[in-house]
Amino acid sequence: MLACSVFLFPCQPADGQVPVHHIEGLVHGFLVLRTLEGETLAHGDLIQVAHADRVTAHLIFHFKDGSLYDETAAYSQLRSFRLLRYHLVQKGPSFSSPKEVSIDVLSGQVTVRYTGDDGKEQVKTEHMKLSPDLANGMIFTLLKNMPSGNGEMKASMVVATPKPRVVKLAISAQGEDTFMLGGDKRKATHYIVKIEIGGVTGVVAPLLGKQPPDIHVWILRGEAPAFVRSRGPLYSGGPTWQIELESPAWPDRADRH
């Protein structure tokens, strides 16, 4: 208790799960994916529905070059957040190779479909010990429920390279950054998500230039926390891109005739 009070950050439960401070519900948000130079790559939707304590979040990006990123996370929010099922499809020229990942957390079964060096589809299925703090498809939700403070939260994530493996995430707040909304200044909390590979691979990865880049996420705090922006790789080994909120654009009245 003393250690937690020193950092002004409540203790994370022993199982690593994030307590529910803000209940998730019905959401339909519009997103845009851009390069760091501002080039628009894809437009997307975040569609979320909730039934009792079960939530399904569906994030989909349609790329200008025809590529597709389609991610679905189903999780429970009874006292704490826990991932139940996860499904990811990425294909098209924007990705180094097509890939499909399915995770059943309760059974521990992880299936990865990908194209091998010979051009044929390969399937890897493994039964893994998956901890309750698995964060695939849930990072933005977890960050909206992080208490204010300067401490660090731990989580885990399954990555497919293409062999599935579990990596640790170290998440911490880096203060507040200012953004403009309708001419008014607002403050968003800046979080950094560091990927810890672990083991011998984790020791040599920085030396070989293969340490995954940090993921940066900005969350508007308050009574109803909201995602504002993120910056980092969309997929394992991918370039750094930005995800931002997008506003609908209406055609001029003259164009309607």
PALUMNU-42314 format. One record per residue (C-alpha): z, x, y; residue in three letters. Coordinates in pm, 1 decimal. Each point is the difference from the previous one (the first is absolute). Example, Ala and Ser with C-alpha at 12.3 -4.5 7.8 and 13.67 -1.06 7.14 Angstrom:
PT       zz       xx       yy kemi
PT    780.0   1230.0   -450.0  ala
PT    -66.0    137.0    344.0  ser
***
This chain:
PT       zz       xx       yy kemi
PT      0.0      0.0      0.0  met
PT     85.3    282.3    240.2  leu
PT   -328.9    176.6    -69.7  ala
PT   -196.8   -316.4     80.0  cys
PT    192.8    -67.1    320.7  ser
PT    -73.1    352.7    122.8  val
PT   -372.3    -75.7    -10.8  phe
PT     42.6   -352.1    139.1  leu
PT   -203.4   -127.8   -294.1  phe
PT    134.5   -236.4   -266.6  pro
PT      6.5    129.4   -356.0  cys
PT   -303.0    -82.9   -209.8  gln
PT     91.9   -175.0   -325.8  pro
PT     40.4    228.0   -301.2  ala
PT   -315.6   -140.6   -160.1  asp
PT   -201.3     93.2    310.0  gly
PT   -109.2   -355.6     84.7  gln
PT    -14.5   -108.6    363.5  val
PT    224.5   -299.3     85.0  pro
PT   -172.5   -306.8    145.7  val
PT     82.9    -31.0    369.0  his
PT   -311.6   -201.0     95.7  his
PT   -141.3   -250.7   -250.2  ile
PT   -376.1     25.8    -44.1  glu
PT   -211.8   -315.7     19.5  gly
PT   -349.5   -129.8     72.6  leu
PT   -216.7    256.3    181.8  val
PT   -368.1     46.1     82.6  his
PT    -63.9    305.3    214.4  gly
PT   -323.1    164.6    114.1  phe
PT    -28.9    377.4    -28.1  leu
PT   -249.9    271.2     86.9  val
PT    -37.7    340.8   -164.0  leu
PT   -117.0    288.9    220.0  arg
PT    -41.7    375.4    -10.3  thr
PT    223.8    211.7    223.2  leu
PT   -298.3     24.1    237.3  glu
PT     -7.4   -377.9     38.1  gly
PT   -301.7    -81.5   -217.3  glu
PT     39.6   -338.3   -171.1  thr
PT    -36.0     28.8   -376.5  leu
PT    114.2   -338.7   -128.6  ala
PT    145.7   -336.7     94.3  his
PT    271.9   -153.3   -209.6  gly
PT    241.9   -280.7    -70.3  asp
PT    361.5     -1.2   -106.6  leu
PT     72.0   -329.6   -176.1  ile
PT    352.2    -66.9   -121.0  gln
PT    151.7   -304.1   -167.4  val
PT    355.4    -62.2   -117.7  ala
PT    144.6   -238.3   -257.9  his
PT    379.9     -0.6    -16.8  ala
PT     98.2    367.6    -37.0  asp
PT   -346.3    117.0   -117.6  arg
PT   -256.1    141.2    243.8  val
PT   -363.6     98.5    -54.4  thr
PT   -162.8    222.4    262.7  ala
PT   -377.0     52.3     -8.1  his
PT   -156.5    272.2    216.7  leu
PT   -377.9     28.1      1.2  ile
PT   -237.2    218.7    204.1  phe
PT   -375.8    -56.6      8.1  his
PT   -172.5    320.0    111.7  phe
PT   -315.3     16.3    206.8  lys
PT   -162.4    213.3   -272.2  asp
PT     73.5   -264.3   -265.1  gly
PT    313.3    163.2   -138.7  ser
PT    298.5   -211.7   -101.7  leu
PT    375.5     58.5      3.5  tyr
PT    188.3   -286.6   -165.3  asp
PT    376.9     27.2    -54.3  glu
PT    241.5   -266.2   -128.4  thr
PT    376.6     41.2    -31.4  ala
PT    228.0   -267.3   -147.3  ala
PT    370.9     51.2     60.2  tyr
PT    333.9   -177.5      5.8  ser
PT    228.4    -24.2    301.9  gln
PT    325.2   -120.8   -151.6  leu
PT    264.9    202.9    184.0  arg
PT   -223.4    308.3    -21.5  ser
PT   -373.4     68.4    -26.3  phe
PT   -139.8     86.1   -342.9  arg
PT   -362.7     48.3    -97.2  leu
PT   -105.8   -204.6   -304.3  leu
PT   -375.8     49.8    -31.7  arg
PT   -262.0    204.8    182.2  tyr
PT   -378.7     10.5    -11.4  his
PT   -239.5    222.7    194.3  leu
PT   -378.8     17.5      5.1  val
PT   -186.2    259.2    206.2  gln
PT   -372.9     53.8    -27.5  lys
PT   -299.1     98.8    206.8  gly
PT   -126.0    307.4    187.3  pro
PT    312.4     23.6    221.0  ser
PT    200.8    105.7   -307.2  phe
PT    -43.2    318.0   -200.8  ser
PT    -16.8   -208.1   -320.6  ser
PT     49.0   -365.0    -99.2  pro
PT    345.4    -78.1   -132.7  lys
PT    203.8   -295.4   -121.7  glu
PT    376.6     20.5    -46.1  val
PT    222.6   -265.3   -160.3  ser
PT    379.6     23.5    -19.9  ile
PT    236.2   -232.4   -184.6  asp
PT    337.2    123.5    117.0  val
PT    218.6   -192.6   -242.5  leu
PT   -185.6    124.4   -308.2  ser
PT    -71.2    342.0    149.0  gly
PT   -369.5    -18.3    -87.9  gln
PT   -238.4    177.8    237.4  val
PT   -377.5    -19.1    -52.7  thr
PT   -254.0    205.7    193.0  val
PT   -375.5    -55.4    -22.8  arg
PT   -222.3    262.9    158.1  tyr
PT   -335.9    172.5    -36.3  thr
PT     15.2    328.6   -188.0  gly
PT   -199.9    313.5     67.9  asp
PT   -259.3   -122.6   -249.3  asp
PT    -57.0   -316.0    205.9  gly
PT    157.0   -225.8   -262.2  lys
PT    299.6   -226.9     50.7  glu
PT    328.2    146.1   -118.6  gln
PT    320.8   -193.0    -62.6  val
PT    350.3    148.4     -1.3  lys
PT    292.4   -220.5   -102.8  thr
PT    352.6    133.3      1.7  glu
PT    347.8   -145.7    -36.5  his
PT    214.3    153.5    270.2  met
PT    360.1    -24.8    105.3  lys
PT    -33.8   -172.5    337.7  leu
PT    301.4    -16.5    228.5  ser
PT     89.5   -313.5    201.3  pro
PT    -85.4    175.2    328.3  asp
PT   -375.2      6.4    -69.4  leu
PT   -180.5    -52.6    333.4  ala
PT   -370.5    -42.2    -88.5  asn
PT   -149.8   -251.8    242.5  gly
PT    339.2    -58.5    166.0  met
PT     54.3    284.0    248.4  ile
PT    -56.1   -211.4    311.6  phe
PT    236.7   -268.8   -131.5  thr
PT    270.6    252.3    -84.4  leu
PT    -25.7    160.8    343.9  leu
PT     47.7   -336.2    170.5  lys
PT    332.2    -24.9   -185.2  asn
PT    129.7    350.3     66.1  met
PT    318.1     -6.5    210.3  pro
PT    -10.0    182.9    330.8  ser
PT    126.8    355.3     -9.5  gly
PT   -103.8    356.7    -67.9  asn
PT     64.2     17.8   -373.0  gly
PT   -246.2     33.3   -285.1  glu
PT   -103.5   -255.3   -259.3  met
PT   -137.2     93.0   -340.5  lys
PT   -257.0   -190.3   -204.1  ala
PT   -253.9     74.7   -272.7  ser
PT   -369.7    -65.8    -50.5  met
PT   -251.8     16.7   -284.7  val
PT   -310.3    202.1     87.2  val
PT   -309.1     41.4   -217.5  ala
PT   -168.9    340.9     10.9  thr
PT   -143.2   -147.9   -230.3  pro
PT    290.9     47.6   -239.0  lys
PT    281.4   -226.7    124.0  pro
PT    313.8    172.2    118.3  arg
PT    304.9    -90.7    208.3  val
PT     67.8    173.5    331.6  val
PT    296.5    -37.3    231.0  lys
PT    -18.6   -120.2    359.6  leu
PT    235.6    117.9    273.9  ala
PT     -7.5   -244.0    292.7  ile
PT    163.5     68.5    336.1  ser
PT    -15.1   -128.1    358.2  ala
PT   -132.2    235.3    268.2  gln
PT    102.3   -190.2    312.0  gly
PT   -202.6   -247.5    205.1  glu
PT   -352.2     14.9    142.9  asp
PT   -139.6   -213.0    282.5  thr
PT   -305.7   -223.1    -37.4  phe
PT   -161.4   -253.1    232.8  met
PT    -35.3   -371.2    -67.3  leu
PT   -165.3   -215.5    264.4  gly
PT     90.6    249.7    269.3  gly
PT    365.5     12.1   -106.2  asp
PT    170.9    299.0   -156.3  lys
PT    155.4    -46.0   -342.5  arg
PT    193.9    235.7   -225.9  lys
PT    -79.5     55.5   -369.0  ala
PT    211.9    200.3   -241.3  thr
PT   -196.3    290.7   -145.5  his
PT     62.6     63.9   -370.8  tyr
PT   -121.0    292.0   -208.3  ile
PT    -53.9    -34.2   -375.0  val
PT     -1.8    334.6   -178.1  lys
PT   -132.4     23.1   -354.7  ile
PT    208.9    225.2   -223.8  glu
PT   -202.0     99.4   -307.0  ile
PT    289.7    169.2   -177.4  gly
PT      8.5    241.9   -292.3  gly
PT   -205.8    316.8    -23.9  val
PT   -302.4   -183.9    141.8  thr
PT    198.9    -86.9    310.7  gly
PT     96.3    364.3     51.9  val
PT   -354.1    135.8    -16.2  val
PT   -178.7   -294.0    169.6  ala
PT     63.1    120.6    359.0  pro
PT   -114.4    349.5    -97.5  leu
PT   -325.7   -142.4   -134.6  leu
PT    -52.3   -228.1    299.3  gly
PT     43.1   -311.6   -213.8  lys
PT    323.1   -135.7    148.2  gln
PT    -75.6   -363.9     97.0  pro
PT      9.3    -57.4    377.1  pro
PT    282.9   -205.5    147.7  asp
PT    -49.6   -371.3     62.9  ile
PT     96.1   -121.7    348.8  his
PT     89.8   -365.7     57.8  val
PT    100.2   -179.2    319.9  trp
PT    217.8   -313.7    -25.3  ile
PT     97.6   -230.0    287.0  leu
PT    371.4    -59.9    -50.8  arg
PT    199.0   -306.3    105.4  gly
PT     74.3   -346.9   -131.9  glu
PT   -336.9    -11.7   -177.4  ala
PT   -119.0    357.0    -79.7  pro
PT   -376.7     44.1    -11.8  ala
PT   -248.8    265.5   -108.6  phe
PT   -187.7    158.4    292.3  val
PT   -188.7    302.0   -132.2  arg
PT    -16.7    256.0   -280.8  ser
PT   -166.8    337.9    -39.2  arg
PT    -53.8    179.5   -329.0  gly
PT   -216.9      6.3   -314.0  pro
PT    -93.2   -340.7   -140.0  leu
PT    -32.5    144.6   -351.1  tyr
PT    110.0    309.5   -189.9  ser
PT   -191.1    302.8    124.1  gly
PT   -171.0   -197.6    275.6  gly
PT    -43.6     81.4    369.2  pro
PT    242.6   -108.1    270.2  thr
PT    -95.5   -340.8    140.9  trp
PT    168.6   -249.2    233.5  gln
PT     82.4   -364.9    -67.9  ile
PT     57.5   -218.8    305.5  glu
PT     28.1   -366.6     84.2  leu
PT   -324.8   -167.8    101.2  glu
PT    -56.3   -299.4    229.3  ser
PT   -274.7   -257.0    -69.7  pro
PT   -300.6     23.4    234.1  ala
PT   -177.8   -319.2    106.4  trp
PT   -370.0    -12.6     85.0  pro
PT    -94.2    -91.9    355.8  asp
PT    -56.3   -368.2     61.5  arg
PT   -367.1     68.6     69.4  ala
PT    -38.5    146.2   -349.3  asp
PT    109.7   -327.0   -158.9  arg
PT   -315.2   -185.1    101.1  his
***
